[in-house]
Amino acid sequence: MIQIVFNLLHNAVKYTNEGTISIQAFAKDGRAYIVIADTGIGMDEHMLKRLFRPYEQGSTSVTMIEGGFGLGLSISKQLVELHGVR
């Protein structure tokens, strides 16, 4: 769970040059939910389709943090699926 939250927060910081990043957590129907939202650059339809592919990255010209391999969201998706959530 820590790795998932870290990867999502890392992406939020990476693509939010100014604005806000919020984290909310709540329980409902015996499940825990964590919501991470930001006012960053957003994603177009093309990026949304490729979002969870390994080595996929947004434009490096707009990031606040350099580097990375584009594995964070792919790994996060796999970890969430291992928890039985699809």
C-alpha positions as CSV (number, residue, x, y, z in Angstrom):
1,M,0.0,0.0,0.0
2,I,2.9,2.4,0.8
3,Q,4.4,1.9,-2.6
4,I,1.1,2.6,-4.4
5,V,0.6,5.9,-2.4
6,F,4.2,6.9,-2.9
7,N,4.0,6.3,-6.7
8,L,0.7,8.3,-7.0
9,L,2.0,11.2,-4.9
10,H,5.3,11.2,-6.9
11,N,3.4,11.6,-10.1
12,A,1.2,14.3,-8.7
13,V,4.2,16.3,-7.5
14,K,6.0,15.6,-10.8
15,Y,3.2,17.1,-13.0
16,T,1.9,19.9,-10.7
17,N,4.1,22.9,-11.2
18,E,1.7,25.1,-9.2
19,G,-1.7,24.4,-7.6
20,T,-2.8,21.8,-5.1
21,I,-2.3,18.1,-4.3
22,S,-4.8,16.6,-1.9
23,I,-5.0,13.3,-0.2
24,Q,-8.2,12.0,1.3
25,A,-8.9,8.6,3.0
26,F,-12.2,7.1,4.1
27,A,-13.8,3.8,4.9
28,K,-17.0,2.6,3.2
29,D,-18.7,-0.9,3.2
30,G,-15.7,-2.5,5.0
31,R,-13.2,-1.1,2.5
32,A,-10.6,1.6,2.8
33,Y,-10.3,4.2,0.1
34,I,-7.5,6.6,-0.6
35,V,-8.0,9.5,-3.1
36,I,-5.1,11.5,-4.4
37,A,-6.0,14.5,-6.7
38,D,-4.0,17.3,-8.2
39,T,-4.4,20.4,-10.3
40,G,-1.5,19.4,-12.5
41,I,-1.2,19.4,-16.3
42,G,-3.8,16.7,-16.8
43,M,-3.9,14.1,-19.6
44,D,-5.3,13.9,-23.1
45,E,-7.2,10.9,-24.4
46,H,-4.1,9.4,-26.0
47,M,-2.2,9.5,-22.7
48,L,-5.1,8.0,-20.8
49,K,-5.0,4.9,-23.1
50,R,-1.3,4.4,-22.4
51,L,-1.2,5.5,-18.8
52,F,-0.5,2.1,-17.1
53,R,1.9,0.7,-19.7
54,P,5.5,0.1,-18.5
55,Y,8.0,2.8,-19.4
56,E,5.3,5.2,-20.4
57,Q,6.0,8.8,-19.4
58,G,4.4,12.2,-19.9
59,S,6.3,15.1,-21.4
60,T,9.6,15.7,-19.7
61,S,9.5,19.4,-20.6
62,V,6.8,20.0,-18.0
63,T,7.9,17.9,-15.0
64,M,9.1,19.3,-11.7
65,I,11.2,16.1,-11.1
66,E,13.8,14.8,-13.5
67,G,14.4,11.2,-14.4
68,G,12.4,8.0,-13.7
69,F,11.7,5.0,-15.9
70,G,8.0,5.3,-16.3
71,L,7.2,2.3,-14.2
72,G,5.4,3.9,-11.2
73,L,1.8,3.7,-12.5
74,S,2.3,0.3,-14.1
75,I,3.7,-1.1,-10.8
76,S,0.9,0.6,-8.8
77,K,-1.8,-0.9,-11.1
78,Q,-0.2,-4.4,-10.6
79,L,-0.1,-3.9,-6.8
80,V,-3.8,-2.8,-6.7
81,E,-4.7,-5.9,-8.8
82,L,-2.8,-8.1,-6.4
83,H,-5.1,-6.7,-3.6
84,G,-8.0,-8.1,-5.6
85,V,-9.3,-4.7,-6.9
86,R,-9.8,-4.2,-10.6
